[in-house]
Amino acid sequence: QVQLVESGGGLVQAGGSLRLSCAVSGMSLSIHAMGWYRQAPGKQRELVAHITSGGSTNYADSAKGRFTISRDNFKNTVYLQMNSLKPEDTAVYYCNVHEYPFRSWGQGTQVTVSS
């Protein structure tokens, strides 16, 4: 069974930083592209960033220049470094396979950015 456990969220003031972690078990992280997704209240879940098995990264326009996705295959962990946070970044953040996520999502980690 694949398990995805997100952590690292919290309450931060605008302009602050957070580093999210996604602990992955039950699959070979090294051969999968992974993505960070977020869902704000009343909105669809959206892809924020993803990283390919080869290490190439892509970002949503809203995240470019502020967020960095990375992976540590030995630790089976995917990270999202979030800098210069804005109130509009407030959402529950999830990790999953990209581009075809598993049906079962983790609980996510709440990120709240105050103005």
DSSP file with accessible surface (Angstrom, degrees, kcal/mol):
  #  RESIDUE AA STRUCTURE BP1 BP2  ACC     N-H-->O    O-->H-N    N-H-->O    O-->H-N    TCO  KAPPA ALPHA  PHI   PSI    X-CA   Y-CA   Z-CA
    1    1 A Q              0   0  211      0, 0.0     2,-0.3     0, 0.0    26,-0.1   0.000 360.0 360.0 360.0 129.3    0.0    0.0    0.0
    2    2 A V        -     0   0   41     24,-0.1     2,-0.4    22,-0.0    24,-0.2  -0.628 360.0-167.9 -78.0 133.8    1.3    3.4   -1.0
    3    3 A Q  E     -A   25   0A 120     22,-2.3    22,-2.1    -2,-0.3     2,-0.5  -0.986   9.6-169.6-126.0 137.5    1.3    5.9    1.8
    4    4 A L  E     -A   24   0A  14     -2,-0.4     2,-0.6    20,-0.2   103,-0.4  -0.986   6.5-176.0-126.8 116.6    1.9    9.6    1.4
    5    5 A V  E     -A   23   0A  82     18,-2.1    18,-2.7    -2,-0.5     2,-0.3  -0.941   6.7-162.5-122.7 110.6    2.3   11.6    4.6
    6    6 A E  E     +A   22   0A  16     -2,-0.6     2,-0.3    16,-0.2    16,-0.2  -0.648  18.0 158.5 -91.1 147.8    2.7   15.4    4.4
    7    7 A S  E     +A   21   0A  60     14,-2.3    14,-2.6    -2,-0.3   102,-0.1  -0.955  35.3  72.7-155.2 170.2    4.1   17.5    7.1
    8    8 A G        +     0   0   36     -2,-0.3    11,-0.3     1,-0.3    14,-0.1   0.334  61.5 130.0 103.6  -6.3    5.7   20.9    7.7
    9    9 A G        +     0   0   27     12,-0.1     2,-0.3     9,-0.1    -1,-0.3  -0.150  22.8 128.7 -72.9 173.6    2.7   23.2    7.3
   10   10 A G  E     -d  111   0B  29    100,-0.7   102,-2.7    99,-0.1     2,-0.5  -0.987  57.5 -51.6 168.3-169.0    1.7   25.8    9.8
   11   11 A L  E     +d  112   0B 133     -2,-0.3     2,-0.3   100,-0.2   102,-0.2  -0.861  55.5 164.3 -99.7 128.1    0.9   29.4   10.4
   12   12 A V  E     -d  113   0B  25    100,-2.6   102,-2.3    -2,-0.5     2,-0.1  -0.985  35.0-112.5-143.5 149.4    3.2   32.0    9.0
   13   13 A Q  E >   -d  114   0B 142     -2,-0.3     3,-2.4   100,-0.2    72,-0.2  -0.459  51.7 -80.1 -77.9 154.6    3.1   35.7    8.3
   14   14 A A  T 3  S+     0   0   50    100,-2.5    72,-0.2     1,-0.3    -1,-0.1  -0.285 120.9  29.8 -52.7 136.4    3.3   37.0    4.7
   15   15 A G  T 3  S+     0   0   53     70,-3.1    69,-0.6     1,-0.3    -1,-0.3   0.239  98.5 116.4  92.5 -10.4    6.8   37.0    3.5
   16   16 A G    <   -     0   0   21     -3,-2.4    69,-2.3    69,-0.2     2,-0.3  -0.092  56.6-123.5 -82.5-175.6    7.8   34.1    5.6
   17   17 A S        -     0   0   61     66,-0.2     2,-0.3    67,-0.2    66,-0.2  -0.928  20.0-178.3-133.3 152.5    8.9   30.6    4.7
   18   18 A L  E     - B   0  82A  31     64,-2.2    64,-3.3    -2,-0.3     2,-0.5  -0.981  16.5-146.5-142.9 151.8    7.9   27.0    5.2
   19   19 A R  E     - B   0  81A 131    -11,-0.3     2,-0.3    -2,-0.3    62,-0.2  -0.968  17.5-158.6-121.6 114.7    9.4   23.7    4.1
   20   20 A L  E     - B   0  80A   0     60,-2.8    60,-2.1    -2,-0.5     2,-0.4  -0.667   4.4-158.8 -91.1 146.5    6.9   21.0    3.5
   21   21 A S  E     -AB   7  79A  29    -14,-2.6   -14,-2.3    -2,-0.3     2,-0.5  -0.947   8.2-162.8-124.8 146.7    7.9   17.3    3.5
   22   22 A a  E     -AB   6  78A   0     56,-2.1    56,-2.1    -2,-0.4     2,-0.6  -0.950   9.4-156.7-129.7 109.2    6.2   14.3    1.9
   23   23 A A  E     -AB   5  77A  47    -18,-2.7   -18,-2.1    -2,-0.5     2,-0.4  -0.779  14.6-161.8 -87.9 123.1    7.2   10.9    3.3
   24   24 A V  E     +A    4   0A   9     52,-3.0     2,-0.3    -2,-0.6   -20,-0.2  -0.883  14.5 169.3-111.4 134.5    6.5    8.2    0.7
   25   25 A S  E     +A    3   0A  50    -22,-2.1   -22,-2.3    -2,-0.4     3,-0.1  -0.971  54.6  38.8-138.5 155.5    6.3    4.5    1.4
   26   26 A G  S    S+     0   0   58     -2,-0.3     2,-0.3   -24,-0.2   -24,-0.1   0.544 103.6  63.9  86.4   7.8    5.2    1.5   -0.6
   27   27 A M  S    S-     0   0   26    -24,-0.1     2,-1.1   -26,-0.1    -1,-0.2  -0.981  89.3 -97.8-154.4 163.2    6.6    2.6   -4.0
   28   28 A S    >   -     0   0   72     -2,-0.3     3,-1.3     1,-0.2     4,-0.3  -0.736  32.6-169.6 -86.9 101.2    9.9    3.3   -5.7
   29   29 A L  G >  S+     0   0    2     -2,-1.1     3,-1.7     1,-0.3    -1,-0.2   0.852  77.5  67.2 -59.9 -35.1   10.2    7.1   -5.4
   30   30 A S  G 3  S+     0   0   58      1,-0.3    -1,-0.3    43,-0.2    43,-0.1   0.708 100.9  46.7 -64.5 -21.7   13.1    7.2   -7.8
   31   31 A I  G <  S+     0   0  115     -3,-1.3     2,-0.4     2,-0.1    -1,-0.3   0.365 102.1  76.9-103.6   5.6   11.1    6.1  -10.8
   32   32 A H  S <  S-     0   0   58     -3,-1.7     2,-0.3    -4,-0.3    19,-0.0  -0.922  73.4-128.7-119.1 141.6    8.1    8.4  -10.4
   33   33 A A        -     0   0   22     65,-0.5    65,-2.2    -2,-0.4     2,-0.3  -0.628  33.2-156.1 -74.8 143.6    7.5   12.0  -11.1
   34   34 A M  E     -FE  51  97B   0     17,-2.5    17,-3.0    -2,-0.3     2,-0.3  -0.931   9.5-165.7-126.7 150.3    6.1   13.6   -8.0
   35   35 A G  E     -FE  50  96B   0     61,-3.1    61,-1.9    -2,-0.3     2,-0.5  -0.938  18.2-136.3-133.8 155.3    4.0   16.7   -7.5
   36   36 A W  E     -FE  49  95B   0     13,-2.8    12,-3.0    -2,-0.3    13,-1.5  -0.956  28.6-176.3-105.7 132.0    2.8   19.1   -4.9
   37   37 A Y  E     -FE  47  94B  20     57,-3.6    57,-3.1    -2,-0.5     2,-0.3  -0.842   6.4-162.2-122.1 159.2   -0.8   20.0   -5.1
   38   38 A R  E     -FE  46  93B  13      8,-2.4     8,-2.8    -2,-0.3     2,-0.4  -0.990   6.8-162.5-143.0 154.5   -2.9   22.4   -3.0
   39   39 A Q  E     - E   0  92B  69     53,-2.1    53,-2.3    -2,-0.3     6,-0.2  -0.961   6.6-164.6-139.4 118.8   -6.6   23.0   -2.4
   40   40 A A    >   -     0   0   20      4,-0.4     3,-2.3    -2,-0.4    51,-0.1  -0.646  45.8 -75.6 -94.4 156.9   -8.0   26.2   -0.9
   41   41 A P  T 3  S+     0   0  121      0, 0.0    -1,-0.1     0, 0.0     3,-0.1  -0.272 118.6   7.7 -54.5 130.7  -11.5   26.4    0.4
   42   42 A G  T 3  S+     0   0   93      1,-0.2     2,-0.3    -3,-0.1    -3,-0.0   0.521 112.8 101.4  77.0   5.8  -14.0   26.6   -2.4
   43   43 A K  S <  S-     0   0  140     -3,-2.3    -1,-0.2     1,-0.0     2,-0.1  -0.832  75.1-102.7-122.2 159.5  -11.4   25.9   -5.1
   44   44 A Q        -     0   0  172     -2,-0.3    -4,-0.4     1,-0.1     2,-0.2  -0.407  46.4 -96.2 -71.1 153.2  -10.3   23.0   -7.2
   45   45 A R        -     0   0   87     -6,-0.2     2,-0.4    -2,-0.1    -6,-0.2  -0.522  49.6-165.5 -67.9 136.4   -7.2   21.2   -6.3
   46   46 A E  E     -F   38   0B  87     -8,-2.8    -8,-2.4    -2,-0.2     2,-0.5  -0.941  23.5-112.2-129.4 150.5   -4.3   22.5   -8.4
   47   47 A L  E     +F   37   0B  57     -2,-0.4   -10,-0.3   -10,-0.2     3,-0.1  -0.682  29.7 177.8 -80.0 128.0   -0.8   21.4   -9.2
   48   48 A V  E     -     0   0B   0    -12,-3.0    12,-2.8    -2,-0.5     2,-0.3   0.824  62.9 -18.6 -97.0 -43.2    1.8   23.7   -7.7
   49   49 A A  E     -FG  36  59B   1    -13,-1.5   -13,-2.8    10,-0.2    -1,-0.4  -0.982  56.2-164.8-160.3 154.3    5.0   22.1   -8.7
   50   50 A H  E     -FG  35  58B  29      8,-2.2     8,-2.1    -2,-0.3     2,-0.4  -0.989   6.9-154.3-146.2 159.0    6.3   18.8   -9.9
   51   51 A I  E     -FG  34  57B   8    -17,-3.0   -17,-2.5    -2,-0.3     6,-0.2  -0.998  18.2-135.2-133.4 131.7    9.6   17.0  -10.3
   52   52 A T    >   -     0   0   41      4,-2.8     3,-1.6    -2,-0.4   -20,-0.1  -0.280  32.2-101.8 -80.2 170.4   10.4   14.3  -12.8
   53   53 A S  T 3  S+     0   0   69      1,-0.3   -21,-0.1   -22,-0.2    -1,-0.1   0.790 125.6  53.6 -61.9 -25.7   12.3   11.1  -12.1
   54   54 A G  T 3  S-     0   0   72      2,-0.1    -1,-0.3   -23,-0.1   -21,-0.0   0.461 123.5-104.2 -87.8  -3.6   15.3   12.8  -13.7
   55   55 A G  S <  S+     0   0   39     -3,-1.6     2,-0.2     1,-0.3    -2,-0.1   0.441  70.3 143.7  98.3   0.7   15.1   15.8  -11.5
   56   56 A S        -     0   0   77     -5,-0.0    -4,-2.8     1,-0.0     2,-0.3  -0.505  34.8-151.8 -72.7 144.8   13.6   18.3  -13.9
   57   57 A T  E     -G   51   0B  57     -6,-0.2     2,-0.3    -2,-0.2    -6,-0.2  -0.860  16.5-174.5-122.5 151.9   11.1   20.7  -12.2
   58   58 A N  E     -G   50   0B  88     -8,-2.1    -8,-2.2    -2,-0.3     2,-0.4  -0.988   8.7-162.8-141.6 149.8    8.1   22.7  -13.3
   59   59 A Y  E     -G   49   0B  51     -2,-0.3   -10,-0.2   -10,-0.2   -11,-0.1  -0.960  24.8-110.6-135.4 147.0    6.0   25.3  -11.4
   60   60 A A    >>  -     0   0   26    -12,-2.8     3,-1.8    -2,-0.4     4,-1.5  -0.400  42.0-109.3 -64.5 153.3    2.7   26.9  -11.6
   61   61 A D  T 34 S+     0   0  132      1,-0.3     3,-0.2     2,-0.2    -1,-0.1   0.863 119.5  58.4 -55.4 -36.1    3.0   30.6  -12.5
   62   62 A S  T 34 S+     0   0   49      1,-0.2    -1,-0.3     3,-0.0   -14,-0.1   0.707 112.0  40.6 -67.3 -19.2    1.9   31.5   -9.0
   63   63 A A  T X> S+     0   0    0     -3,-1.8     4,-2.4   -15,-0.2     3,-2.2   0.617  82.5 119.3-104.6 -17.4    4.8   29.6   -7.5
   64   64 A K  T 3< S+     0   0  122     -4,-1.5     4,-0.1     1,-0.3   -15,-0.0  -0.240  84.5  10.7 -57.6 132.7    7.6   30.4   -9.9
   65   65 A G  T 34 S+     0   0   87      2,-0.4    -1,-0.3     1,-0.1     3,-0.1   0.288 128.6  57.2  84.8 -10.5   10.5   32.2   -8.2
   66   66 A R  T <4 S+     0   0   25     -3,-2.2    17,-2.0     1,-0.2     2,-0.3   0.679  96.9  54.6-119.9 -33.8    9.2   31.5   -4.8
   67   67 A F  E  <  -C   82   0A   4     -4,-2.4     2,-0.4    15,-0.2    -2,-0.4  -0.800  55.9-166.7-109.8 149.5    8.8   27.7   -4.4
   68   68 A T  E     -C   81   0A  73     13,-2.3    13,-3.0    -2,-0.3     2,-0.4  -0.982   5.9-158.2-135.8 122.8   11.4   25.0   -5.0
   69   69 A I  E     +C   80   0A   4     -2,-0.4     2,-0.3    11,-0.2    11,-0.2  -0.801  21.9 162.3 -98.1 141.5   10.5   21.3   -5.2
   70   70 A S  E     -C   79   0A  43      9,-1.8     9,-2.8    -2,-0.4     2,-0.3  -0.938  21.1-146.4-148.9 169.9   13.1   18.7   -4.5
   71   71 A R  E     -C   78   0A  39     -2,-0.3     2,-0.5     7,-0.2     7,-0.2  -0.994   9.5-158.9-144.1 149.7   13.5   15.0   -3.7
   72   72 A D  E  >> -C   77   0A  49      5,-2.9     5,-1.9    -2,-0.3     4,-0.7  -0.908   9.5-172.0-126.5  99.6   15.7   12.8   -1.7
   73   73 A N  T  45S+     0   0   59     -2,-0.5     3,-0.3     1,-0.2   -44,-0.2   0.809  84.2  56.8 -65.9 -30.7   15.3    9.2   -3.1
   74   74 A F  T  45S+     0   0  199      1,-0.2    -1,-0.2    -3,-0.1    -2,-0.0   0.845 114.9  38.0 -69.1 -32.4   17.4    7.7   -0.3
   75   75 A K  T  45S-     0   0  134     -3,-0.4    -1,-0.2     2,-0.2    -2,-0.2   0.445 105.2-129.9 -93.1  -3.0   15.0    9.2    2.3
   76   76 A N  T  <5 +     0   0   54     -4,-0.7   -52,-3.0    -3,-0.3     2,-0.4   0.908  64.5 132.3  52.9  46.9   11.9    8.6    0.2
   77   77 A T  E   < -BC  23  72A  18     -5,-1.9    -5,-2.9   -54,-0.2     2,-0.4  -0.984  46.1-158.6-135.6 138.8   10.9   12.1    0.7
   78   78 A V  E     -BC  22  71A   0    -56,-2.1   -56,-2.1    -2,-0.4     2,-0.3  -0.933  18.5-159.7-112.7 140.8    9.8   15.0   -1.5
   79   79 A Y  E     -BC  21  70A  26     -9,-2.8    -9,-1.8    -2,-0.4     2,-0.4  -0.844  16.0-162.0-121.4 155.0   10.1   18.6   -0.3
   80   80 A L  E     -BC  20  69A   0    -60,-2.1   -60,-2.8    -2,-0.3     2,-0.6  -0.904  10.5-160.0-134.7 107.2    8.6   21.9   -1.1
   81   81 A Q  E     -BC  19  68A  59    -13,-3.0   -13,-2.3    -2,-0.4     2,-0.6  -0.794  11.9-165.6 -85.1 123.9   10.5   24.9    0.0
   82   82 A M  E     +BC  18  67A   0    -64,-3.3   -64,-2.2    -2,-0.6     2,-0.3  -0.952  11.2 173.6-119.1 114.9    8.1   27.9    0.1
   83   83 A N        +     0   0   58    -17,-2.0   -66,-0.2    -2,-0.6   -67,-0.2  -0.773  59.3  22.4-116.4 163.6    9.5   31.4    0.4
   84   84 A S  S    S-     0   0   68    -69,-0.6    -1,-0.2    -2,-0.3   -68,-0.2   0.905  84.9-158.6  49.3  49.0    8.0   34.8    0.2
   85   85 A L        -     0   0    2    -69,-2.3   -70,-3.1    -3,-0.2   -69,-0.2  -0.237   8.7-158.9 -65.2 145.5    4.6   33.4    1.2
   86   86 A K    >   -     0   0   89    -72,-0.2     3,-2.4   -71,-0.1     4,-0.2  -0.858  31.6-110.5-120.3 155.6    1.5   35.3    0.4
   87   87 A P  G >  S+     0   0   51      0, 0.0     3,-1.9     0, 0.0    26,-0.4   0.848 116.8  63.9 -54.7 -33.4   -2.0   35.0    1.9
   88   88 A E  G 3  S+     0   0  124      1,-0.3   -48,-0.0    24,-0.1    -3,-0.0   0.569  88.4  69.9 -70.3  -7.5   -3.2   33.5   -1.4
   89   89 A D  G <  S+     0   0    0     -3,-2.4    -1,-0.3     2,-0.0     2,-0.2   0.529  70.2 121.8 -80.7  -7.8   -0.9   30.5   -0.7
   90   90 A T    <   +     0   0   37     -3,-1.9     2,-0.3    -4,-0.2    22,-0.2  -0.397  40.2 104.5 -60.2 123.8   -3.2   29.5    2.1
   91   91 A A  E    S- H   0 111B   2     20,-1.9    20,-2.7    -2,-0.2     2,-0.5  -0.966  76.2 -80.3-179.1 171.3   -4.4   26.0    1.4
   92   92 A V  E     -EH  39 110B  31    -53,-2.3   -53,-2.1    -2,-0.3     2,-0.4  -0.874  48.2-146.6 -91.2 128.6   -4.0   22.4    2.3
   93   93 A Y  E     -EH  38 109B   0     16,-2.8    16,-2.0    -2,-0.5     2,-0.3  -0.836  18.8-178.9-104.6 134.3   -1.0   21.0    0.5
   94   94 A Y  E     -E   37   0B  34    -57,-3.1   -57,-3.6    -2,-0.4     2,-0.3  -0.917  15.8-146.7-127.0 152.4   -0.8   17.4   -0.8
   95   95 A a  E     +E   36   0B   0     -2,-0.3    11,-0.5   -59,-0.2     2,-0.3  -0.876  30.7 143.3-114.0 153.7    1.8   15.4   -2.5
   96   96 A N  E     -E   35   0B   0    -61,-1.9   -61,-3.1    -2,-0.3     2,-0.1  -0.966  52.7 -62.6-170.4 172.8    1.1   12.6   -5.0
   97   97 A V  E     -E   34   0B  12     -2,-0.3     2,-0.4   -63,-0.2   -63,-0.3  -0.377  60.6-110.4 -66.4 143.3    2.4   11.1   -8.2
   98   98 A H  S    S+     0   0   37    -65,-2.2   -65,-0.5   -47,-0.2   -47,-0.0  -0.977  86.3   3.7-116.7 132.9    2.5   13.3  -11.2
   99   99 A E  S    S+     0   0  122     -2,-0.4    -1,-0.2   -49,-0.0   -65,-0.1  -0.991 137.2  32.8-107.6  -4.0    0.9   13.2  -13.7
  100  100 A Y  S    S-     0   0  184     -4,-0.0    -2,-0.2     0, 0.0    -3,-0.1  -0.780  81.2-158.3-117.3  85.8   -1.4   10.4  -12.7
  101  101 A P        -     0   0   49      0, 0.0    -3,-0.1     0, 0.0     2,-0.1  -0.208  24.5 -99.4 -66.1 152.7   -1.9   10.6   -9.0
  102  102 A F        -     0   0   77      2,-0.2     0, 0.0     1,-0.1     0, 0.0  -0.397  29.2-122.6 -63.5 147.7   -3.0    7.7   -6.8
  103  103 A R  S    S+     0   0  241     -3,-0.1     2,-0.7    -2,-0.1    -1,-0.1   0.832  97.3  73.6 -62.5 -33.4   -6.7    7.8   -6.0
  104  104 A S  S    S-     0   0   92   -102,-0.0     2,-0.3     0, 0.0    -2,-0.2  -0.764  70.9-166.5 -89.9 116.6   -5.9    7.8   -2.3
  105  105 A W        -     0   0   62     -2,-0.7    -9,-0.1     1,-0.1    -2,-0.0  -0.671  19.0-116.1 -97.5 154.0   -4.6   11.1   -1.1
  106  106 A G        -     0   0   19    -11,-0.5  -101,-0.1    -2,-0.3    -1,-0.1  -0.093  37.1 -95.9 -73.0-176.9   -2.9   11.8    2.2
  107  107 A Q        -     0   0  186   -103,-0.4  -102,-0.1     1,-0.1    -1,-0.1   0.674  60.0-143.9 -77.4 -15.3   -4.4   14.1    4.8
  108  108 A G        -     0   0   16   -104,-0.2     2,-0.4   -13,-0.1   -14,-0.2  -0.019  11.5 -94.1  76.6 173.5   -2.3   17.0    3.5
  109  109 A T  E     - H   0  93B  18    -16,-2.0   -16,-2.8  -102,-0.1     2,-0.4  -0.998  32.7-123.1-132.6 132.0   -0.7   19.7    5.6
  110  110 A Q  E     - H   0  92B  90     -2,-0.4  -100,-0.7   -18,-0.2     2,-0.5  -0.588  22.2-169.8 -79.8 129.1   -2.3   23.0    6.3
  111  111 A V  E     -dH  10  91B   0    -20,-2.7   -20,-1.9    -2,-0.4     2,-0.5  -0.983   5.7-178.1-116.6 122.5   -0.5   26.2    5.3
  112  112 A T  E     -d   11   0B  52   -102,-2.7  -100,-2.6    -2,-0.5     2,-0.6  -0.987   6.0-168.2-124.6 123.3   -2.0   29.4    6.5
  113  113 A V  E     -d   12   0B   8     -2,-0.5     2,-0.3   -26,-0.4  -100,-0.2  -0.948   9.2-156.4-114.8 119.3   -0.4   32.7    5.6
  114  114 A S  E      d   13   0B  45   -102,-2.3  -100,-2.5    -2,-0.6    -2,-0.0  -0.644 360.0 360.0 -95.0 150.9   -1.6   35.8    7.5
  115  115 A S              0   0  138     -2,-0.3    -1,-0.1  -102,-0.2   -29,-0.0  -0.384 360.0 360.0 -89.2 360.0   -1.3   39.3    6.2
